């Protein structure tokens, strides 16, 4: 298989808000997206070296339309947990926050499954073999009511994970046009999202639909703003110049957080690629917007 299941858990939220009778306990966000492939790192390095302003001018106004499929997967006892309104609102959230990148989503279908193994992520491969649609340029999001069967305890909450883009083409001969590997080689591609994080879901602090925005950012190739967890001078981090260097992921929405005092700028707590709570999430940077377009065109759509 070209892609393996990316299920590397990143436990980085360290400080927790103290719960009160009027404020439900909010666990730390956990994103299970795995490390970038060599192909993705190489693509980031190439784009990082390029003149970003010129690239933004050249490609920033070219609309990207992504064929999208939603899969709602529930356990038997949670069969009615996700409503049609939640699905519609989640789609609207994605459209809203990716519009600034001139990226839109063409929702071609939503299917509903009741399967305890799939909903608890005990059979990710089986679920995606049965449900995944489209080629490598198509976004498939699996909203699972019971995303993890593992017990992470009260300190953390797995909200989702996503496959990062990589090279799925090959050249049969030196003068041949690159061809895409068959779908079976990237069947695991897509985003797994805890259904309770959808708008009006059950996960307090993370139920405005912005977990899907974070995870889809990974699908487009973005890394965490705290990538490498260091303040070291010269570290490439997330390969994005206009996200301030950050050594510790954000827990909650601590205004003024600055984990790298010797580096310019405060931590990007409002950035979708940090670990903040949903009400804190507000934006992607200009370079992130351009990078998502470029990554999609170079690694996913083959342009």
C-alpha positions in Angstrom: 0.0 0.0 0.0 1.3 3.4 -0.9 -0.3 5.0 2.1 -0.4 3.5 5.6 -2.9 4.5 8.2 -1.6 7.7 9.8 -2.4 7.3 13.5 0.4 8.9 15.3 -1.0 10.6 18.4 0.4 14.0 19.3 -0.1 14.7 23.0 1.0 18.3 23.4 -1.6 20.2 25.4 -0.1 20.6 28.8 -2.2 23.2 30.7 -5.8 22.6 31.3 -8.6 25.0 32.3 -9.9 24.4 35.8 -13.5 23.2 35.5 -16.2 24.8 37.5 -19.9 24.0 38.0 -20.8 26.4 35.2 -17.9 25.5 32.9 -17.7 21.8 31.7 -14.3 20.2 31.7 -12.5 20.8 28.4 -9.8 18.2 27.5 -6.8 19.0 25.4 -7.2 18.7 21.6 -5.5 15.8 20.1 -4.9 15.5 16.3 -3.7 12.1 15.1 -2.2 13.2 11.8 1.1 11.5 11.2 4.5 12.9 10.1 5.0 14.3 6.6 6.4 12.0 3.9 9.7 12.8 2.2 7.8 13.8 -0.9 5.8 16.3 1.1 8.8 17.7 2.9 10.5 18.2 -0.5 7.5 20.0 -1.9 7.4 22.3 1.2 11.1 23.0 0.8 10.8 23.8 -2.9 7.8 26.1 -2.3 9.5 27.7 0.7 12.5 28.6 -1.5 10.3 30.1 -4.2 9.3 33.8 -4.2 6.1 33.5 -2.3 4.7 36.9 -3.4 5.2 36.0 -7.0 3.6 32.6 -6.5 0.7 34.2 -4.7 0.1 36.6 -7.6 0.3 33.7 -10.1 -1.9 31.2 -8.5 -3.8 32.9 -5.6 -6.7 33.9 -7.9 -7.1 30.6 -9.6 -10.2 28.9 -8.0 -9.8 25.3 -6.8 -13.0 23.3 -6.6 -12.6 20.1 -4.6 -15.0 17.2 -5.2 -16.1 16.2 -1.7 -17.9 13.3 -0.1 -19.2 13.1 3.5 -19.5 9.8 5.3 -21.5 9.8 8.6 -20.6 6.6 10.5 -22.3 5.8 13.8 -22.5 3.1 16.4 -25.9 1.5 16.9 -26.7 3.5 20.0 -25.6 6.8 18.3 -27.5 6.2 15.1 -29.4 9.5 15.4 -26.6 11.6 16.9 -25.7 13.4 13.7 -28.5 15.4 12.1 -28.9 16.6 8.6 -28.6 20.2 9.9 -25.3 19.4 11.5 -24.0 18.1 8.1 -25.3 21.1 6.3 -23.7 23.5 8.9 -20.4 21.6 8.7 -20.3 22.0 5.0 -21.0 25.7 5.4 -18.1 26.1 7.8 -15.7 24.5 5.4 -16.9 26.7 2.6 -16.6 29.8 4.7 -13.1 29.4 6.1 -11.5 28.2 2.8 -13.1 30.9 0.7 -10.1 33.2 1.4 -7.9 30.6 -0.3 -10.2 30.6 -3.3 -10.9 27.0 -2.5 -14.5 25.7 -2.6 -16.0 22.3 -2.1 -18.4 20.5 -4.4 -20.3 18.1 -2.1 -21.2 15.2 -4.4 -22.8 13.0 -1.7 -23.4 12.2 1.9 -23.9 8.6 3.0 -24.9 7.3 6.4 -23.7 4.0 7.9 -24.4 2.3 11.2 -21.4 0.0 11.9 -19.8 -0.3 15.4 -16.4 -1.3 14.1 -16.2 1.6 11.6 -17.6 4.2 14.0 -15.0 3.3 16.7 -12.2 3.3 14.1 -11.5 -0.4 14.8 -11.6 -1.1 11.0 -10.5 2.0 9.2 -9.3 0.1 6.1 -12.5 -1.8 5.8 -14.6 1.4 6.2 -12.6 3.2 3.5 -12.5 0.3 1.1 -16.3 0.3 1.3 -17.1 4.0 1.3 -14.3 6.0 -0.3 -15.2 7.7 -3.6 -13.3 9.6 -6.3 -9.7 9.9 -7.2 -6.7 11.4 -5.3 -8.0 14.9 -5.8 -11.3 14.1 -4.1 -11.8 14.9 -0.4 -13.5 12.2 1.7 -14.4 13.0 5.3 -15.5 10.3 7.7 -17.5 11.7 10.6 -17.4 9.0 13.3 -19.5 9.1 16.4 -17.0 7.1 18.5 -13.7 7.9 16.7 -11.3 6.1 19.1 -11.7 2.8 21.0 -8.6 3.8 23.0 -8.9 5.4 26.4 -6.9 8.6 26.4 -8.2 9.6 29.8 -9.6 13.0 30.9 -6.4 14.9 29.8 -6.9 14.6 26.1 -9.5 14.1 23.4 -8.8 12.7 19.9 -10.8 14.9 17.6 -9.5 13.7 14.2 -6.7 12.8 11.9 -6.0 13.1 8.2 -3.7 11.8 5.5 -1.1 14.3 4.3 -0.6 14.6 0.5 2.2 12.8 -1.2 3.3 11.7 -4.7 0.9 9.1 -6.1 2.1 9.3 -9.7 4.6 7.4 -11.8 6.1 7.5 -15.2 5.9 4.4 -17.3 8.6 5.6 -19.6 10.8 8.7 -20.0 8.6 10.4 -22.4 5.3 9.3 -20.9 2.8 11.5 -19.1 2.8 10.8 -15.4 0.0 8.3 -14.4 -1.8 8.0 -11.1 -1.5 4.9 -9.0 -4.7 2.9 -8.9 -7.2 3.9 -6.1 -6.4 0.8 -4.1 -3.0 2.3 -3.4 -4.4 5.4 -1.7 -7.7 4.0 -0.4 -6.9 5.2 3.2 -6.7 8.8 2.0 -9.1 11.2 3.7 -10.0 12.8 7.0 -11.4 11.1 10.1 -13.3 13.5 12.3 -15.1 13.0 15.6 -18.8 13.6 14.8 -19.2 15.4 18.2 -17.0 18.2 16.9 -19.5 19.1 14.2 -21.6 22.3 14.7 -23.8 21.8 17.8 -22.1 18.6 18.6 -21.4 17.1 22.0 -17.7 17.9 22.5 -17.7 21.1 24.6 -15.2 23.6 23.5 -14.7 21.9 20.1 -18.2 21.8 18.6 -18.2 24.7 16.1 -17.1 22.5 13.2 -13.6 23.8 13.2 -11.9 20.5 13.8 -12.8 19.6 10.2 -11.2 22.9 9.1 -8.0 21.9 10.9 -7.9 18.4 9.5 -8.6 19.4 6.0 -5.7 21.9 6.3 -3.5 18.8 6.8 -5.2 17.1 3.7 -4.1 20.1 1.7 -0.5 19.7 3.1 -0.3 22.2 6.0 1.6 21.2 9.1 1.0 22.2 12.7 2.2 25.7 13.6 4.2 24.1 16.4 5.9 21.6 14.1 9.2 20.4 15.5 8.3 21.9 19.0 11.4 24.1 19.1 12.5 27.7 19.3 15.9 26.9 17.6 17.1 29.6 15.3 16.9 28.4 11.7 14.4 25.6 12.3 12.0 25.4 9.3 9.1 24.4 11.5 5.9 24.3 9.3 7.8 25.8 6.3 5.5 28.9 6.5 7.2 32.2 6.9 4.3 34.2 8.2 3.4 31.9 11.1 5.4 32.9 14.2 7.7 30.3 15.6 6.0 28.2 18.3 7.5 25.5 20.5 4.4 24.4 22.4 0.9 23.8 21.1 -1.9 26.0 22.4 -4.4 24.7 24.9 -7.6 26.8 25.2 -7.3 30.4 24.0 -4.5 32.0 26.1 -4.2 35.6 24.7 -0.6 36.7 24.7 0.9 33.2 24.7 4.6 33.4 23.6 6.5 30.1 23.7 9.5 31.5 21.8 10.4 34.8 23.5 13.4 35.4 21.3 11.5 35.0 18.0 9.3 37.7 16.5 5.6 37.7 17.2 3.2 36.0 19.7 2.1 32.4 19.2 -0.5 32.0 16.5 -3.3 30.9 18.8 -6.0 31.9 16.3 -4.5 29.9 13.5 -6.4 26.8 12.4 -3.2 24.7 12.5 -2.6 25.2 16.2 -4.5 23.3 18.9 -6.7 26.0 20.3 -10.4 25.6 21.2 -12.9 26.3 18.4 -13.9 29.8 19.5 -10.2 30.8 19.3 -9.8 29.6 15.7 -10.2 32.4 13.1 -7.7 32.3 10.3 -5.1 30.9 7.9 -2.1 33.2 7.0 -1.5 34.5 3.5 1.3 32.0 3.0 -0.7 29.1 4.2 -3.5 30.0 1.8 -1.1 30.1 -1.1 0.6 26.9 0.1 -2.7 24.9 0.1 -3.4 25.9 -3.4 0.1 25.0 -4.6 0.1 21.7 -2.7 -3.2 20.6 -4.1 -2.2 21.5 -7.7 1.2 19.8 -7.5 0.4 16.7 -5.4 -3.3 16.0 -5.6 -4.7 17.3 -8.9 -1.5 16.8 -10.9 -1.5 20.3 -12.4 
